[in-house]
Amino acid sequence: MKTQRRKTAKPKTGKPIIGCVIFDLDDTLYDCFGQRLRVAHRHAAQGMVEAGLKADVEAVFRARMRFFPPGPHAAPH
């Protein structure tokens, strides 16, 4: 079976596509915890239940969140 390679966009001007990268390690610019991590944990909990874990999705989600280290970004928004 032949593997297809993904084509990447090349800039027409020869300049790099990415001009700047900002690392927001403490979630001050973008609320990654509130907008992404909770959703990812809930999605993972759903997948675990669908894969055969004998538990309620909400219970699995709460258990996963208990293991997330507490900090200022863990407070509900």
N, C-alpha and C positions, 0 to 999 in steps of 0.2 A: 504494500500500500504506500502510495506516494504522499508525503507530508507536504501540506501547503504552507508556505511562509507568508506571514502577514506583511503586507506592503506598508511601509512607513512614508508619511508625507515628507517630502524634501522641500526646503524653502526655495522659492524661485529666485531670490536675490543672493543666495549663498550665505545669508546671515543665519545664525542659530535660531531655531524655533523657540527655545526657552531662553528668555532674556534675564530672568531673575528667579531665584528660589528663596523662599522665606520659611524658616523652621520656627513654628509656633509651639514650643515645647510645653508651655504652661496654659494653653487654651485661651490666651488673652485676645487674640485676633479672631479666632474661629472656635466655636463651641463644639469641638470634636466629640467630647464625652456625651453631651446632650443630643447631638444630632446624628452621630454615627455609632458610637460604642454601645449605647443602649439598644439600638436597632440591631446591631450585629449580634449582641448577646441573645436577644429575643429570637432572632433568626436561627442561631445555633441551637437554642433550646427547642425550637420547633423541629429542627432536623434530628435532634437526638430522640425526641418522642416518636417521630415518624420512622426512625430506624429501629424502634422497638423498646426504648426505655419505658419502663412501666411507671409513668408519672405524668402529672398534669404539666402542660407547657409553662404555666405561670409559676408553679413550684420549682421547676428546673431553672427558670429565669431567675427567681429569687435566690436560689442556691448558688448560681453562677455569680450573681452580683455580691453575695456575701464574701466571696473570695477576692473581689476587686479591692485593691488597697484604698482605704479612706483618704480623703484629701479635699482641698477646697473645690476641686472640679467635680467631686462626687455628690455635692449638695444638689438637691432638686432645684430646677430653675423655674 
